[in-house]
Amino acid sequence: MKRFEELTTAHVADACIRAGVPVRTVSLTAVAGGRVAGRVLPAQHVGSVDVFLEAFESADEGDVLVVDNGGRRDEACVGDLVALEAQAAGIAGLVVWGLHRDTVDITAIGLPVFSLGALPTGPLRLDPQPADALSTATIGDWTVTRDDVVLGDEDGVVFVPADRLDEVFDLAESIRDTEHTQAAAIRSGRSLREQVQFAAYLTARATNPSLTFRQHLRAVRGAIEE
């Protein structure tokens, strides 16, 4: 979390492209807290909070509970008691592929919670719990495990393999620094087109139609778009 404080999920997503790491992102709304970073603690919800309580039994300080509720929009699967219990267990935040409820109370608790939205209705079902309910979670198109780290901010969340995190952070910090320099230059009167030698790109593309802007940016170390 300390390194992520000075980054955004956009920086991390761009860094994943540079590193050849699959860009595993989903659009979720920050209900409370705004930002989260930690190792994935997966839990597949099947209608009862007991799967979360069981997950907390094996959690490490700073883990993030990643709840797979199949993206359902007919029930809320997380409320204030789960958020409070997670906080007491040392969980850094909750990422919910589904809905939450008790928004006012969750906001007051202050634990970072990300979800697809809110709904008053809780689960009205109880399905069999799969054998891998505490080892994998599917979020959007992605399946994540304890080998992954989740990072979240106002733009959504991104999952990064834990063993590639330092590499991705190094690249993300480089991208951030370049973009901050570019933004400062624009404010001081030097356009982005000038900075990335856009006129030269147009001239080169006229000669070589297969030349892409991203290829040009790599050559001039432009950093934007990836």
N, C-alpha and C positions, 0 to 999 in steps of 0.2 A: 504494500500500500504506500510505503514511503516513496518509492520511485514513481508509482503511478500518479501520485498527487500532482506532479508537474507535467502530466501527459493527458491526452484524451483518448477515447476509444478510436477516434478517427486516426490519430497518429499510430496507434497499435495496429489497426487494420491495414494501413498503408505499409507498415513495417513487415507484417506477415507476407504481403505480396513480394516485398524485396527479398525476404528470407526463404521464399518458396514454401511457406507454411499455409495450409488451407485457411481461407478467411472464413471463420465460423462466427457469424454475427446474427443477432436477432433484434428486432425492434420491440423493446419493452419500455414501459413508462416507470420512472422513478416515483414511487408513492411517497417515500420518505428517505431522508439521508442523502440522496443525490449521487453518491459515489460508493463503489464497493470494490474490493479486490481480495481474493483469497483462493485457496484450493477448493475444488469442487467436492461437495458432500452430497452425492446423489440420493434422491428418494422418489420412487414412483407412487403417486397417490392413487388409491383404489376406493376411496370413500370414507376413510377414517384417519384421524391424526396419529394413530399408533405408529405408523411408519416413520413419522417425523421424530417421535419420542425415541424409537429404536435407533434411528440415525444419530441422535444426540449422544447416545450411549457410547459410541465409538468415535465421536468427533474430537478433533484437535482444535486448540485455541486458534481463532482466525479463519477457520473453514467457512465456506459459504454454502448454505443449504440450497441446492438446485432441485426444484420440485417439478417433476414431470406429471402434469395432469392432462396430457394429450391436447393442450390448447383448447380445452372445453370452455364454452361460454354459457353453459346452462347451470353452472354452480360455482360458488367460491370454495376454494379448498384450503385457504390460509386466512386466519383472523388474528385478533390481538393476543389471544392466549399462546398461540404458536410463536408469534413474534417475541413475546415476553420470555417464554421458555427458551427460545433460541438465544436471546440476549444473555440469560442467566447461564447458559451452557458455554458461553464464550464464542458463539457464532458471530461472524462479522457481518452477515446480511443474508437476505433471502432473494432468490431469483426464481420466479414462478412462471412456468409455461401454462398459464391458466389465469383464473381470476382470484382476487382477494376480497375480503369484506372488513368491516370495522375500521374504515379508513381514518376516522378522527382519532381513534385510540392508537392505531399503528403510527400515525404521524406524531402523536404525543410521546410514544415510546422512543422514537428517534432512530431505531435500527433501520439501516438501509433495506428497503423492500422494492423489488421491481416486479411488475406483473403486466398482464394484458389489459387490465382494467378491474373495475369493481362491480359487485353484484350482491344484493342482500341475502340471497338464498344460499344455504350451505348444501353439502352433499345429501342426496336423497337415495343413495345406492350404496351397496357394499359388494365389491367384486373380489374375486380371489386374488391374493397377492402373489405376483410372479416371483420366481426364485431369485431373479437378479434385481429385485426392487431396491436394494440398498447398494448396488454396485454400478448401475448404469442409469442414465436419465436421457431421454430424447427431448431436445429443445428445438422446435422448428425442424429443420432438415438434419440436425446434428445430434449425434450420440456422444455423451461425455461421461467421464469416469473420474476416479480419484487421481488419475494421472494428468488431469487438466487443471488449469487455473482459469477463473472467470474474473473479468474486469468489466465494471459497469459505470456509466455516467449518464448525463442527460440525453445522449444520442442512442442509448441502448446498451447491449452487452456484447462482449467478444470473448471467445474461449481460445486459450493458447495452451499447447502442450507444456507441462511444467518443465520438461528438460530442454525446451527451446526458449524459455522466458527471458533469460539474460540476453541472449542474442537479439530477440525481438525488441526488448527494452532499449538496447544500445542503438538499434536502427531507428526506433521511434523517437529517441532523444535527438538524433541527428536530423531527422525530418522536421521535428518541432523547431530546432534551432534555425534551420534554413528558412522555414516558413515565417518565423518571427522576424528574421532579417529582411525577408521580402516584404512583409507587411509594413515594417518601419520605413523601408525605402519608398513604398507607395505613398505613405503619409507625408513623406518629405518631398514628393514631387516626381519620383522616378517610377514610371508606370511598370506594371508587371510585363507588358509586352516588350518594353525595353530591356528589362532584366533578363528575360528568357530568350532574347534575340529572336523575337517572333518574325520580324521582317526577313531575317536570314533563313528561318525555317520555310517561309512561303517561297522564297527564291529556290531553295534546295528542293522543295517538294515539286516545284514546276519542272525541274530537271529529272527528278526521281519520284514519280507518283506513288511508289510503294513506301516512301519514307513516312513514318507516323510521327505524330507530335511527341508521343512518349519516347520514341527513339531519340528524337532531338533533345528532349529534356534530360535524358540520361547523359547525353554528350556534353550538355552545358551545366549539368548538376542542378537542374531546376527544381527537383524534389516534388513538385505538385503532381497530382493525379495518381501517385503510387508511393 
